[in-house]
Amino acid sequence: MTAAIPLQAQDAPNTALARAMDSIYRKDQQYRLLLQAVQTNAALKDSLARAARIPADVDTVYFYLLDKVLALDSSNIRFIDSVTKRQGFPGIRALGAQRAHFAWLIIQHSDSATLSRYLPVIKAAADRKDLPFSSYAYSLDKDLMRKGKPQRYGSQIVEGVMKKTGRTMRLIWPVEEPQRLNERRKAAGLADTIEEYSRSNGFNYQVVRPGEFTMITEKE
């Protein structure tokens, strides 16, 4: 899940669209933060269970909130679809950098088919500098990973079980030409090396290849 980023005042030529995006953002972050917190906050879990009239065990409350998040994601995609159809993808020129990032994040949270459908749109926005190229790099990597292919920029982290050792660990999904990975990251506007990126996510980078592990979950 993605941590909340406080919305800040910024110029947005399309003020009506900016207000709609602010509303979507606040609701999205509300549910995602609850989803994170409910796993460790017993009082919050119990309060949510009472309000929803469901059993107060962690799994039940978690999946209740997850259903809310998935329903909201679907609604958000429909909104972005309608905006994109009318006026093009809502990027930096229409919304400012921060709200454009959230519009992109809605796509990044979407299902595989939607992400694949939007890849050319995101690439075009990045090419005209209406999104950072790094956003396209993250989307391309996620699309490649979901298709079982090596990623290009090393942005996608998974949790997997190594077949040789049986060890469960976090790792960078396999990449093409790993010896040139940091060159590609720099060219894409990703500020850190793959080693720094891995350490910031709590593990040391190692090159893995397809077939060497079984994925448990993908991480963002």
MDTraj code that builds the backbone (N, CA, C; nanometers):
import mdtraj as md
import numpy as np

residues = "MET THR ALA ALA ILE PRO LEU GLN ALA GLN ASP ALA PRO ASN THR ALA LEU ALA ARG ALA MET ASP SER ILE TYR ARG LYS ASP GLN GLN TYR ARG LEU LEU LEU GLN ALA VAL GLN THR ASN ALA ALA LEU LYS ASP SER LEU ALA ARG ALA ALA ARG ILE PRO ALA ASP VAL ASP THR VAL TYR PHE TYR LEU LEU ASP LYS VAL LEU ALA LEU ASP SER SER ASN ILE ARG PHE ILE ASP SER VAL THR LYS ARG GLN GLY PHE PRO GLY ILE ARG ALA LEU GLY ALA GLN ARG ALA HIS PHE ALA TRP LEU ILE ILE GLN HIS SER ASP SER ALA THR LEU SER ARG TYR LEU PRO VAL ILE LYS ALA ALA ALA ASP ARG LYS ASP LEU PRO PHE SER SER TYR ALA TYR SER LEU ASP LYS ASP LEU MET ARG LYS GLY LYS PRO GLN ARG TYR GLY SER GLN ILE VAL GLU GLY VAL MET LYS LYS THR GLY ARG THR MET ARG LEU ILE TRP PRO VAL GLU GLU PRO GLN ARG LEU ASN GLU ARG ARG LYS ALA ALA GLY LEU ALA ASP THR ILE GLU GLU TYR SER ARG SER ASN GLY PHE ASN TYR GLN VAL VAL ARG PRO GLY GLU PHE THR MET ILE THR GLU LYS GLU".split()
xyz = np.array([
    [0.0829, -0.1195, 0.0000],
    [0.0000, 0.0000, 0.0000],
    [0.0868, 0.1250, 0.0000],
    [0.0315, 0.2326, -0.0493],
    [0.1059, 0.3561, -0.0613],
    [0.0735, 0.4484, 0.0551],
    [0.1776, 0.5063, 0.1147],
    [0.1569, 0.5945, 0.2287],
    [0.0872, 0.7231, 0.1851],
    [0.0177, 0.7831, 0.2781],
    [-0.0532, 0.9073, 0.2477],
    [0.0447, 1.0200, 0.2220],
    [0.0116, 1.1049, 0.1245],
    [0.0889, 1.2244, 0.0945],
    [-0.0053, 1.3424, 0.1104],
    [0.0185, 1.4320, 0.2077],
    [-0.0743, 1.5438, 0.2278],
    [-0.0855, 1.6286, 0.1017],
    [-0.2081, 1.6576, 0.0615],
    [-0.2286, 1.7459, -0.0525],
    [-0.1896, 1.8880, -0.0140],
    [-0.1161, 1.9530, -0.0997],
    [-0.0705, 2.0885, -0.0742],
    [-0.1328, 2.1823, -0.1759],
    [-0.1457, 2.3076, -0.1381],
    [-0.1975, 2.4070, -0.2318],
    [-0.1048, 2.4176, -0.3521],
    [-0.1600, 2.4184, -0.4700],
    [-0.0805, 2.4304, -0.5905],
    [-0.1713, 2.4811, -0.7017],
    [-0.1112, 2.5397, -0.8019],
    [-0.1868, 2.5871, -0.9156],
    [-0.2402, 2.4693, -0.9953],
    [-0.3668, 2.4749, -1.0315],
    [-0.4283, 2.3722, -1.1151],
    [-0.5208, 2.4436, -1.2122],
    [-0.4828, 2.4517, -1.3401],
    [-0.5666, 2.5225, -1.4378],
    [-0.7103, 2.4721, -1.4413],
    [-0.7305, 2.3429, -1.4221],
    [-0.8650, 2.2862, -1.4230],
    [-0.9121, 2.2711, -1.2784],
    [-0.9714, 2.3772, -1.2228],
    [-1.0045, 2.3776, -1.0803],
    [-1.1138, 2.2778, -1.0452],
    [-1.2123, 2.2579, -1.1332],
    [-1.3186, 2.1619, -1.1041],
    [-1.2625, 2.0204, -1.0973],
    [-1.1751, 1.9886, -1.1903],
    [-1.1124, 1.8570, -1.1898],
    [-1.0235, 1.8406, -1.0675],
    [-0.9531, 1.9470, -1.0291],
    [-0.8672, 1.9414, -0.9110],
    [-0.9487, 1.9139, -0.7852],
    [-1.0643, 1.9779, -0.7710],
    [-1.1495, 1.9540, -0.6538],
    [-1.1981, 1.8098, -0.6510],
    [-1.2376, 1.7582, -0.7667],
    [-1.2832, 1.6183, -0.7735],
    [-1.1698, 1.5240, -0.7356],
    [-1.0476, 1.5525, -0.7827],
    [-0.9336, 1.4680, -0.7508],
    [-0.8996, 1.4738, -0.6029],
    [-0.9124, 1.5911, -0.5420],
    [-0.8877, 1.6031, -0.3978],
    [-0.9833, 1.5157, -0.3184],
    [-1.1112, 1.5166, -0.3573],
    [-1.2110, 1.4355, -0.2882],
    [-1.1808, 1.2873, -0.3022],
    [-1.1458, 1.2450, -0.4223],
    [-1.1108, 1.1049, -0.4470],
    [-0.9888, 1.0660, -0.3645],
    [-0.8899, 1.1540, -0.3620],
    [-0.7660, 1.1265, -0.2885],
    [-0.7924, 1.1050, -0.1399],
    [-0.8712, 1.1948, -0.0801],
    [-0.8960, 1.1842, 0.0636],
    [-0.9646, 1.0528, 0.0990],
    [-1.0638, 1.0134, 0.0200],
    [-1.1342, 0.8885, 0.0481],
    [-1.0436, 0.7680, 0.0271],
    [-0.9648, 0.7714, -0.0795],
    [-0.8726, 0.6619, -0.1082],
    [-0.7745, 0.6427, 0.0073],
    [-0.7142, 0.7522, 0.0532],
    [-0.6158, 0.7419, 0.1604],
    [-0.6792, 0.7003, 0.2921],
    [-0.8017, 0.7427, 0.3158],
    [-0.8707, 0.7034, 0.4386],
    [-0.8788, 0.5520, 0.4490],
    [-0.9250, 0.4860, 0.3433],
    [-0.9399, 0.3406, 0.3479],
    [-0.8052, 0.2694, 0.3473],
    [-0.7078, 0.3206, 0.2720],
    [-0.5779, 0.2539, 0.2673],
    [-0.5045, 0.2647, 0.4006],
    [-0.5169, 0.3777, 0.4683],
    [-0.4552, 0.3921, 0.5996],
    [-0.5234, 0.3032, 0.7029],
    [-0.6550, 0.2924, 0.6950],
    [-0.7263, 0.2008, 0.7843],
    [-0.6825, 0.0568, 0.7606],
    [-0.6634, 0.0215, 0.6341],
    [-0.6221, -0.1141, 0.5993],
    [-0.4869, -0.1473, 0.6610],
    [-0.3968, -0.0496, 0.6628],
    [-0.2667, -0.0704, 0.7254],
    [-0.2787, -0.0778, 0.8778],
    [-0.3570, 0.0153, 0.9345],
    [-0.3603, 0.0295, 1.0796],
    [-0.4341, -0.0836, 1.1503],
    [-0.5345, -0.1401, 1.0853],
    [-0.6207, -0.2366, 1.1524],
    [-0.5457, -0.3641, 1.1917],
    [-0.4323, -0.3904, 1.1276],
    [-0.3573, -0.5120, 1.1566],
    [-0.2805, -0.5035, 1.2886],
    [-0.2582, -0.3820, 1.3385],
    [-0.1818, -0.3654, 1.4620],
    [-0.2564, -0.2877, 1.5698],
    [-0.3686, -0.2255, 1.5347],
    [-0.4422, -0.1419, 1.6286],
    [-0.5713, -0.2143, 1.6688],
    [-0.5679, -0.2796, 1.7852],
    [-0.6820, -0.3605, 1.8291],
    [-0.8061, -0.2757, 1.8544],
    [-0.7888, -0.1571, 1.9126],
    [-0.9036, -0.0715, 1.9419],
    [-0.9726, -0.0276, 1.8139],
    [-0.8941, 0.0078, 1.7136],
    [-0.9505, 0.0470, 1.5853],
    [-1.0229, -0.0700, 1.5204],
    [-0.9609, -0.1872, 1.5248],
    [-1.0230, -0.3071, 1.4685],
    [-1.1594, -0.3322, 1.5320],
    [-1.1654, -0.3260, 1.6645],
    [-1.2910, -0.3518, 1.7356],
    [-1.3957, -0.2459, 1.7017],
    [-1.3537, -0.1206, 1.6936],
    [-1.4464, -0.0127, 1.6608],
    [-1.5048, -0.0303, 1.5209],
    [-1.4205, -0.0651, 1.4241],
    [-1.4677, -0.0874, 1.2874],
    [-1.5615, -0.2073, 1.2803],
    [-1.5301, -0.3113, 1.3555],
    [-1.6149, -0.4302, 1.3558],
    [-1.7535, -0.3988, 1.4110],
    [-1.7581, -0.3189, 1.5172],
    [-1.8879, -0.2807, 1.5745],
    [-1.9678, -0.1981, 1.4746],
    [-1.9014, -0.1023, 1.4120],
    [-1.9707, -0.0146, 1.3169],
    [-2.0238, -0.0920, 1.1964],
    [-1.9467, -0.1922, 1.1513],
    [-1.9865, -0.2701, 1.0336],
    [-2.0702, -0.3920, 1.0691],
    [-2.0821, -0.4194, 1.2009],
    [-2.1569, -0.5361, 1.2499],
    [-2.1020, -0.6655, 1.1901],
    [-1.9698, -0.6794, 1.2042],
    [-1.9013, -0.8002, 1.1579],
    [-1.8166, -0.8536, 1.2720],
    [-1.7720, -0.9818, 1.2655],
    [-1.6840, -1.0353, 1.3700],
    [-1.5567, -0.9527, 1.3830],
    [-1.5053, -0.9433, 1.5061],
    [-1.3956, -0.8516, 1.5354],
    [-1.2579, -0.9150, 1.5232],
    [-1.2449, -1.0234, 1.4452],
    [-1.1111, -1.0783, 1.4246],
    [-1.0405, -1.0005, 1.3137],
    [-0.9088, -1.0019, 1.3155],
    [-0.8292, -0.9196, 1.2242],
    [-0.8591, -0.9520, 1.0784],
    [-0.8656, -1.0805, 1.0452],
    [-0.8852, -1.1183, 0.9048],
    [-1.0190, -1.0678, 0.8509],
    [-1.1247, -1.0824, 0.9306],
    [-1.2576, -1.0388, 0.8849],
    [-1.2605, -0.8887, 0.8607],
    [-1.2060, -0.8122, 0.9549],
    [-1.2064, -0.6668, 0.9400],
    [-1.1162, -0.6252, 0.8240],
    [-1.0009, -0.6904, 0.8110],
    [-0.9083, -0.6571, 0.7024],
    [-0.9750, -0.6784, 0.5660],
    [-1.0379, -0.7931, 0.5472],
    [-1.0973, -0.8210, 0.4164],
    [-1.2237, -0.7381, 0.3922],
    [-1.2916, -0.6977, 0.4991],
    [-1.4021, -0.6035, 0.4847],
    [-1.3506, -0.4710, 0.4268],
    [-1.2390, -0.4211, 0.4832],
    [-1.1805, -0.2969, 0.4331],
    [-1.1213, -0.3147, 0.2935],
    [-1.0620, -0.4302, 0.2689],
    [-1.0054, -0.4557, 0.1363],
    [-1.1132, -0.4508, 0.0291],
    [-1.2297, -0.5056, 0.0588],
    [-1.3419, -0.4973, -0.0363],
    [-1.3774, -0.3512, -0.0643],
    [-1.3747, -0.2676, 0.0400],
    [-1.4029, -0.1253, 0.0216],
    [-1.2977, -0.0597, -0.0690],
    [-1.1710, -0.0950, -0.0460],
    [-1.0625, -0.0385, -0.1269],
    [-1.0774, -0.0803, -0.2725],
    [-1.1059, -0.2068, -0.2974],
    [-1.1179, -0.2556, -0.4352],
    [-1.2369, -0.1914, -0.5068],
    [-1.3474, -0.1739, -0.4333],
    [-1.4637, -0.1072, -0.4930],
    [-1.4307, 0.0381, -0.5253],
    [-1.3572, 0.1036, -0.4368],
    [-1.3185, 0.2420, -0.4604],
    [-1.2216, 0.2513, -0.5784],
    [-1.1294, 0.1568, -0.5879],
    [-1.0364, 0.1549, -0.7016],
    [-1.1124, 0.1454, -0.8338],
    [-1.2140, 0.0604, -0.8383],
    [-1.2940, 0.0461, -0.9604],
    [-1.3662, 0.1762, -0.9946],
    [-1.4221, 0.2413, -0.8928],
    [-1.4897, 0.3690, -0.9143],
    [-1.3919, 0.4751, -0.9637],
    [-1.2715, 0.4760, -0.9058],
    [-1.1709, 0.5741, -0.9457],
    [-1.1266, 0.5536, -1.0905],
    [-1.1137, 0.4284, -1.1316],
    [-1.0760, 0.3990, -1.2696],
    [-1.1835, 0.4506, -1.3654],
    [-1.3093, 0.4306, -1.3300],
    [-1.4174, 0.4805, -1.4165],
    [-1.4093, 0.6327, -1.4296],
    [-1.3748, 0.7006, -1.3199],
    [-1.3603, 0.8450, -1.3242],
    [-1.2457, 0.8865, -1.4170],
    [-1.1297, 0.8224, -1.4027],
    [-1.0149, 0.8542, -1.4883],
    [-1.0462, 0.8217, -1.6341],
    [-1.1161, 0.7117, -1.6572],
    [-1.1575, 0.6777, -1.7940],
    [-1.2410, 0.7899, -1.8555],
    [-1.3372, 0.8402, -1.7781],
    [-1.4269, 0.9425, -1.8320],
    [-1.3520, 1.0730, -1.8598],
    [-1.2607, 1.1093, -1.7699],
    [-1.1821, 1.2310, -1.7902],
    [-1.0912, 1.2159, -1.9114],
    [-1.0233, 1.1016, -1.9203],
    [-0.9299, 1.0783, -2.0307],
    [-1.0022, 1.0773, -2.1644],
    [-1.1212, 1.0210, -2.1667],
    [-1.1983, 1.0190, -2.2913],
    [-1.2363, 1.1592, -2.3356],
    [-1.2703, 1.2460, -2.2387],
    [-1.3141, 1.3817, -2.2732],
    [-1.1993, 1.4748, -2.3090],
    [-1.0900, 1.4675, -2.2333],
    [-0.9879, 1.5714, -2.2464],
    [-0.8448, 1.5204, -2.2413],
    [-0.8268, 1.3896, -2.2430],
    [-0.6924, 1.3345, -2.2317],
    [-0.6567, 1.3071, -2.0864],
    [-0.5499, 1.2317, -2.0674],
    [-0.5100, 1.1953, -1.9309],
    [-0.4822, 1.3201, -1.8477],
    [-0.5366, 1.3276, -1.7252],
    [-0.5187, 1.4481, -1.6419],
    [-0.3794, 1.4545, -1.5801],
    [-0.2884, 1.5192, -1.6504],
    [-0.1505, 1.5258, -1.6071],
    [-0.1150, 1.6564, -1.5384],
    [0.0131, 1.6891, -1.5428],
    [0.0661, 1.8042, -1.4699],
    [0.0050, 1.9347, -1.5184],
    [-0.0155, 1.9485, -1.6486],
    [-0.0686, 2.0753, -1.7011],
    [-0.2095, 2.1043, -1.6492],
    [-0.2902, 1.9994, -1.6328],
    [-0.4279, 2.0182, -1.5873],
    [-0.4392, 2.0252, -1.4357],
    [-0.3516, 1.9500, -1.3646],
    [-0.3717, 1.9307, -1.2214],
    [-0.2570, 1.9781, -1.1333],
    [-0.1424, 2.0067, -1.1906],
    [-0.0234, 2.0259, -1.1089],
    [0.0405, 1.8913, -1.0797],
    [0.1651, 1.8927, -1.0362],
    [0.2429, 1.7691, -1.0235],
    [0.1850, 1.6715, -0.9224],
    [0.1396, 1.7213, -0.8075],
    [0.0963, 1.6318, -0.7001],
    [-0.0336, 1.5595, -0.7356],
    [-0.1319, 1.6322, -0.7854],
    [-0.2578, 1.5676, -0.8213],
    [-0.2410, 1.4793, -0.9449],
    [-0.1526, 1.5169, -1.0371],
    [-0.1248, 1.4315, -1.1525],
    [-0.0638, 1.2997, -1.1072],
    [0.0198, 1.3072, -1.0035],
    [0.0769, 1.1839, -0.9487],
    [-0.0333, 1.0926, -0.8959],
    [-0.1315, 1.1502, -0.8307],
    [-0.2380, 1.0653, -0.7782],
    [-0.3238, 1.0071, -0.8902],
    [-0.3473, 1.0850, -0.9953],
    [-0.4205, 1.0308, -1.1103],
    [-0.3466, 0.9096, -1.1670],
    [-0.2147, 0.9217, -1.1761],
    [-0.1332, 0.8072, -1.2212],
    [-0.1426, 0.6914, -1.1217],
    [-0.1415, 0.7223, -0.9934],
    [-0.1443, 0.6181, -0.8913],
    [-0.2730, 0.5360, -0.8986],
    [-0.3818, 0.5980, -0.9363],
    [-0.5071, 0.5249, -0.9551],
    [-0.4878, 0.4155, -1.0597],
    [-0.4184, 0.4476, -1.1685],
    [-0.3894, 0.3477, -1.2715],
    [-0.2951, 0.2417, -1.2171],
    [-0.1952, 0.2837, -1.1409],
    [-0.0969, 0.1890, -1.0871],
    [-0.1619, 0.0891, -0.9915],
    [-0.2705, 0.1288, -0.9257],
    [-0.3417, 0.0392, -0.8339],
    [-0.4413, -0.0521, -0.9067],
    [-0.4558, -0.0346, -1.0367],
    [-0.5629, -0.1034, -1.1099],
    [-0.5244, -0.2468, -1.1447],
    [-0.6193, -0.3180, -1.2039],
    [-0.5937, -0.4562, -1.2437],
    [-0.5025, -0.4610, -1.3662],
    [-0.4599, -0.5818, -1.4009],
    [-0.3607, -0.5991, -1.5078],
    [-0.4093, -0.5457, -1.6418],
    [-0.5349, -0.5751, -1.6759],
    [-0.5875, -0.5322, -1.8057],
    [-0.5924, -0.3801, -1.8163],
    [-0.6330, -0.3139, -1.7076],
    [-0.6412, -0.1677, -1.7095],
    [-0.5031, -0.1051, -1.7186],
    [-0.4087, -0.1579, -1.6418],
    [-0.2731, -0.1045, -1.6475],
    [-0.2147, -0.1189, -1.7881],
    [-0.2322, -0.2355, -1.8497],
    [-0.1816, -0.2566, -1.9857],
    [-0.2470, -0.1595, -2.0841],
    [-0.3768, -0.1369, -2.0653],
    [-0.4505, -0.0463, -2.1544],
    [-0.3985, 0.0974, -2.1433],
    [-0.3568, 0.1362, -2.0236],
    [-0.3126, 0.2730, -2.0022],
    [-0.1631, 0.2950, -2.0277],
    [-0.0867, 0.1891, -2.0481],
    [0.0573, 0.2073, -2.0673],
    [0.0911, 0.3062, -2.1797],
    [0.0297, 0.2939, -2.2992],
    [0.0606, 0.3920, -2.4044],
    [0.0203, 0.5344, -2.3658],
    [-0.0874, 0.5480, -2.2894],
    [-0.1326, 0.6809, -2.2446],
    [-0.0302, 0.7408, -2.1483],
    [0.0186, 0.6602, -2.0552],
    [0.1180, 0.7069, -1.9582],
    [0.2489, 0.7404, -2.0281],
    [0.2880, 0.6567, -2.1254],
    [0.4121, 0.6831, -2.2003],
    [0.4007, 0.8151, -2.2772],
    [0.2861, 0.8384, -2.3410],
    [0.2669, 0.9629, -2.4155],
    [0.2713, 1.0836, -2.3224],
    [0.2103, 1.0709, -2.2041],
    [0.2130, 1.1811, -2.1064],
    [0.3557, 1.2076, -2.0598],
    [0.4327, 1.1009, -2.0378],
    [0.5722, 1.1175, -1.9957],
    [0.6554, 1.1821, -2.1068],
    [0.6302, 1.1420, -2.2297],
    [0.7065, 1.1976, -2.3426],
    [0.6820, 1.3471, -2.3602],
    [0.5614, 1.3934, -2.3286],
    [0.5333, 1.5373, -2.3416],
    [0.5526, 1.6110, -2.2082],
    [0.6140, 1.5382, -2.1107],
    [0.6467, 1.5938, -1.9785],
    [0.5227, 1.6338, -1.8996],
    [0.4141, 1.5610, -1.9217],
    [0.2923, 1.5812, -1.8443],
    [0.2872, 1.4846, -1.7261],
    [0.3819, 1.3923, -1.7212],
    [0.4099, 1.3049, -1.6074],
    [0.5610, 1.2847, -1.6043],
    [0.6203, 1.2595, -1.4876],
    [0.7622, 1.2242, -1.4849],
    [0.7845, 1.0910, -1.5569],
    [0.8973, 1.0788, -1.6253],
    [0.9254, 0.9522, -1.6928],
    [0.9358, 0.8377, -1.5925],
    [0.9757, 0.8687, -1.4700],
    [0.9852, 0.7642, -1.3672],
    [0.8498, 0.6981, -1.3417],
    [0.7405, 0.7720, -1.3576],
    [0.6075, 0.7121, -1.3409],
    [0.5843, 0.6058, -1.4475],
    [0.6218, 0.6372, -1.5702],
    [0.6104, 0.5370, -1.6766],
    [0.6987, 0.4167, -1.6466],
    [0.8184, 0.4398, -1.5930],
    [0.9083, 0.3295, -1.5606],
    [0.8427, 0.2336, -1.4610],
    [0.7789, 0.2877, -1.3580],
    [0.7107, 0.2034, -1.2594],
    [0.5955, 0.1256, -1.3248],
    [0.5193, 0.1913, -1.4103],
    [0.4054, 0.1241, -1.4736],
    [0.4519, 0.0145, -1.5693],
    [0.5545, 0.0442, -1.6480],
    [0.6068, -0.0570, -1.7401],
    [0.6581, -0.1779, -1.6637],
    [0.7339, -0.1541, -1.5577],
    [0.7867, -0.2652, -1.4780],
    [0.6746, -0.3514, -1.4207],
    [0.5714, -0.2866, -1.3699],
    [0.4618, -0.3627, -1.3093],
    [0.3889, -0.4455, -1.4142],
    [0.3695, -0.3876, -1.5314],
    [0.3035, -0.4600, -1.6399],
    [0.3875, -0.5804, -1.6826],
    [0.5175, -0.5614, -1.6980],
    [0.6056, -0.6719, -1.7366],
    [0.6058, -0.7816, -1.6301],
    [0.6126, -0.7417, -1.5032],
    [0.6134, -0.8398, -1.3958],
    [0.4858, -0.9231, -1.3964],
    [0.3720, -0.8568, -1.4109],
    [0.2451, -0.9291, -1.4092],
    [0.2333, -1.0259, -1.5266],
    [0.3071, -0.9993, -1.6336],
    [0.3087, -1.0896, -1.7488],
    [0.4176, -1.1954, -1.7379],
    [0.4887, -1.1968, -1.6232],
    [0.5931, -1.2959, -1.6010],
    [0.7224, -1.2669, -1.6741],
    [0.7410, -1.1411, -1.7185],
    [0.8602, -1.1040, -1.7949],
    [0.9568, -1.0245, -1.7069],
    [1.0864, -1.0233, -1.7417],
    [1.1818, -0.9406, -1.6661],
    [1.1448, -0.7931, -1.6758],
    [1.1568, -0.7224, -1.5640],
    [1.1293, -0.5791, -1.5655],
    [1.2512, -0.5034, -1.6186],
    [1.2323, -0.3753, -1.6464],
    [1.3400, -0.2968, -1.7081],
    [1.4124, -0.2069, -1.6083],
    [1.3408, -0.1515, -1.5123],
    [1.3999, -0.0503, -1.4249],
    [1.4151, -0.0959, -1.2790],
    [1.3720, -0.2152, -1.2470],
    [1.3929, -0.2687, -1.1132],
    [1.3064, -0.2087, -1.0055],
    [1.1893, -0.1558, -1.0420],
    [1.1053, -0.0876, -0.9425],
    [1.0162, -0.1816, -0.8634],
    [0.9947, -0.3029, -0.9142],
    [0.8958, -0.3918, -0.8537],
    [0.9597, -0.4912, -0.7567],
    [0.9077, -0.4902, -0.6352],
    [0.9561, -0.5748, -0.5263],
    [0.8533, -0.6842, -0.4990],
    [0.9004, -0.8047, -0.4767],
    [0.8098, -0.9139, -0.4435],
    [0.8602, -0.9853, -0.3188],
    [0.7711, -1.0622, -0.2601],
    [0.8097, -1.1546, -0.1541],
    [0.8002, -1.2942, -0.2127],
    [0.9065, -1.3724, -0.1992],
    [0.9064, -1.5039, -0.2609],
    [0.9828, -1.6064, -0.1800],
    [0.9644, -1.7309, -0.2171],
    [1.0344, -1.8424, -0.1536],
    [1.1399, -1.8924, -0.2513],
    [1.2659, -1.8897, -0.2093],
    [1.3741, -1.9372, -0.2944],
    [1.3675, -2.0898, -0.3039],
    [1.3710, -2.1417, -0.4246],
    [1.3516, -2.2858, -0.4448],
    [1.4676, -2.3687, -0.3900],
    [1.5892, -2.3169, -0.3960],
    [1.7046, -2.3944, -0.3493],
    [1.7118, -2.4030, -0.1981],
    [1.6766, -2.2948, -0.1310],
    [1.6949, -2.2886, 0.0149],
    [1.5656, -2.2976, 0.0939],
    [1.4511, -2.2711, 0.0286],
    [1.3241, -2.2664, 0.0994],
    [1.3058, -2.1401, 0.1808],
    [1.3973, -2.0461, 0.1651],
    [1.3929, -1.9223, 0.2430],
    [1.2928, -1.8248, 0.1828],
    [1.2111, -1.7630, 0.2706],
    [1.1186, -1.6579, 0.2281],
    [1.1884, -1.5236, 0.2423],
    [1.1854, -1.4436, 0.1362],
    [1.2580, -1.3174, 0.1399],
    [1.1969, -1.2164, 0.0444],
    [1.2281, -1.0892, 0.0675],
    [1.1903, -0.9826, -0.0247],
    [1.3020, -0.9701, -0.1283],
    [1.2628, -0.9435, -0.2513],
    [1.3620, -0.9336, -0.3575],
    [1.3104, -0.8489, -0.4724],
    [1.4023, -0.8058, -0.5571],
    [1.3674, -0.7329, -0.6781],
    [1.3280, -0.8340, -0.7847],
    [1.2080, -0.8179, -0.8400],
    [1.1655, -0.9064, -0.9499],
    [1.2748, -0.9066, -1.0578],
    [1.3008, -1.0219, -1.1221],
    [1.4083, -1.0293, -1.2222],
    [1.4051, -0.9160, -1.3239],
    [1.5253, -0.8708, -1.3610],
    [1.5388, -0.7589, -1.4545],
    [1.6163, -0.8032, -1.5782],
    [1.5927, -0.7339, -1.6884],
    [1.6720, -0.7561, -1.8082],
    [1.8073, -0.6866, -1.7923],
    [1.9100, -0.7471, -1.8450],
    [2.0451, -0.6909, -1.8396],
    [2.0763, -0.6271, -1.7036],
    [2.0825, -0.7073, -1.5980],
    [2.1041, -0.6500, -1.4644],
    [2.2338, -0.5695, -1.4533],
    [2.3334, -0.6013, -1.5362],
    [2.4603, -0.5279, -1.5278],
    [2.4465, -0.3822, -1.5705],
    [2.3375, -0.3485, -1.6415],
    [2.3169, -0.2105, -1.6865],
    [2.1963, -0.1456, -1.6170],
    [2.1484, -0.2089, -1.5126],
    [2.0256, -0.1633, -1.4476],
    [2.0392, -0.0214, -1.3930],
    [2.1491, 0.0083, -1.3248],
    [2.1629, 0.1420, -1.2657],
    [2.1727, 0.2506, -1.3722],
    [2.2278, 0.2193, -1.4890],
    [2.2292, 0.3155, -1.5992],
    [2.0865, 0.3485, -1.6420],
    [2.0046, 0.2460, -1.6561],
    [1.8655, 0.2678, -1.6985],
    [1.7881, 0.3434, -1.5925],
    [1.8108, 0.3117, -1.4659],
    [1.7410, 0.3822, -1.3579],
    [1.7743, 0.5311, -1.3613],
    [1.8998, 0.5634, -1.3771],
    [1.9407, 0.7039, -1.3817],
    [1.8780, 0.7749, -1.5007],
    [1.8783, 0.7096, -1.6166],
    [1.8213, 0.7707, -1.7370],
    [1.6710, 0.7936, -1.7230],
    [1.6043, 0.7090, -1.6429],
    [1.4595, 0.7201, -1.6244],
    [1.4217, 0.8211, -1.5167],
    [1.5207, 0.8785, -1.4510],
    [1.4913, 0.9765, -1.3467],
    [1.4737, 0.9160, -1.2090],
    [1.5120, 0.7898, -1.1920],
    [1.5072, 0.7260, -1.0600],
    [1.6362, 0.7619, -0.9873],
    [1.6253, 0.8315, -0.8752],
    [1.7407, 0.8971, -0.8138],
    [1.8372, 0.7998, -0.7476],
    [1.7875, 0.6850, -0.7014],
    [1.8732, 0.5935, -0.6262],
    [1.9184, 0.4756, -0.7115],
    [2.0301, 0.4164, -0.6734],
    [2.0739, 0.2929, -0.7370],
    [1.9855, 0.1782, -0.6908],
    [1.9944, 0.0649, -0.7586],
    [1.9127, -0.0495, -0.7177],
    [1.9545, -0.0993, -0.5795],
    [2.0829, -0.0834, -0.5459],
    [2.1293, -0.1237, -0.4134],
    [2.0695, -0.0332, -0.3054],
    [2.0673, 0.0967, -0.3314],
    [2.0087, 0.1920, -0.2366],
    [1.8585, 0.1714, -0.2249],
    [1.7930, 0.1486, -0.3369],
    [1.6480, 0.1258, -0.3384],
    [1.6116, 0.0032, -0.2557],
    [1.6881, -0.1036, -0.2717],
    [1.6615, -0.2257, -0.1957],
    [1.6809, -0.2026, -0.0462],
    [1.7924, -0.1383, -0.0101],
    [1.8184, -0.1137, 0.1324],
    [1.7099, -0.0267, 0.1946],
    [1.6598, 0.0723, 0.1185],
    [1.5542, 0.1584, 0.1728],
    [1.4251, 0.0809, 0.1955],
    [1.4119, -0.0346, 0.1302],
    [1.2945, -0.1201, 0.1494],
    [1.3230, -0.2387, 0.2407],
    [1.4385, -0.2374, 0.3067],
    [1.4647, -0.3326, 0.4134],
    [1.5344, -0.4609, 0.3747],
    [1.6001, -0.4643, 0.2595],
    [1.6731, -0.5857, 0.2219],
    [1.7889, -0.5490, 0.1306],
    [1.8813, -0.6420, 0.1132],
    [1.9959, -0.6215, 0.0259],
    [1.9664, -0.6764, -0.1128],
    [2.0108, -0.6042, -0.2133],
    [1.9845, -0.6449, -0.3520],
    [2.0666, -0.7665, -0.3905],
    [2.0016, -0.8586, -0.4594],
    [2.0722, -0.9680, -0.5243],
    [2.0023, -0.9983, -0.6558],
    [2.0792, -1.0393, -0.7532],
    [2.0236, -1.0728, -0.8836],
    [1.9554, -1.2083, -0.8742],
    [1.8276, -1.2133, -0.9114],
    [1.7555, -1.3406, -0.9191],
    [1.7029, -1.3563, -1.0607],
    [1.6825, -1.4800, -1.0994],
    [1.6372, -1.5091, -1.2346],
    [1.5028, -1.5812, -1.2300],
    [1.4253, -1.5693, -1.3369],
    [1.2963, -1.6404, -1.3405],
    [1.3171, -1.7894, -1.3147],
    [1.2282, -1.8450, -1.2352],
    [1.2371, -1.9868, -1.2048],
    [1.3141, -2.0198, -1.0791],
    [1.3838, -1.9200, -1.0210],
    [1.4621, -1.9456, -0.9002],
    [1.3805, -1.9311, -0.7727],
    [1.2588, -1.8784, -0.7829],
    [1.1770, -1.8552, -0.6640],
    [1.0301, -1.8670, -0.7003],
    [0.9478, -1.8811, -0.5980],
    [0.8024, -1.8787, -0.6123],
    [0.7496, -1.7530, -0.5452],
    [0.6820, -1.6694, -0.6208],
    [0.6326, -1.5432, -0.5642],
    [0.5163, -1.5671, -0.4700],
    [0.5178, -1.4959, -0.3587],
    [0.4059, -1.4986, -0.2634],
    [0.3181, -1.3767, -0.2852],
    [0.3785, -1.2589, -0.2784],
    [0.3029, -1.1346, -0.2989],
    [0.3897, -1.0342, -0.3710],
    [0.3249, -0.9377, -0.4361],
    [0.3961, -0.8242, -0.4917],
    [0.3867, -0.7091, -0.3936],
    [0.4903, -0.6261, -0.3897],
    [0.4936, -0.5114, -0.2980],
    [0.5085, -0.3848, -0.3800],
    [0.4544, -0.2722, -0.3218],
    [0.4742, -0.1418, -0.3876],
    [0.5378, -0.0468, -0.2889],
])
top = md.Topology()
chain = top.add_chain()
for i, resn in enumerate(residues, 1):
    res = top.add_residue(resn, chain, resSeq=i)
    for name in ("N", "CA", "C"):
        top.add_atom(name, md.element.get_by_symbol(name[0]), res)
traj = md.Trajectory(xyz[None], top)
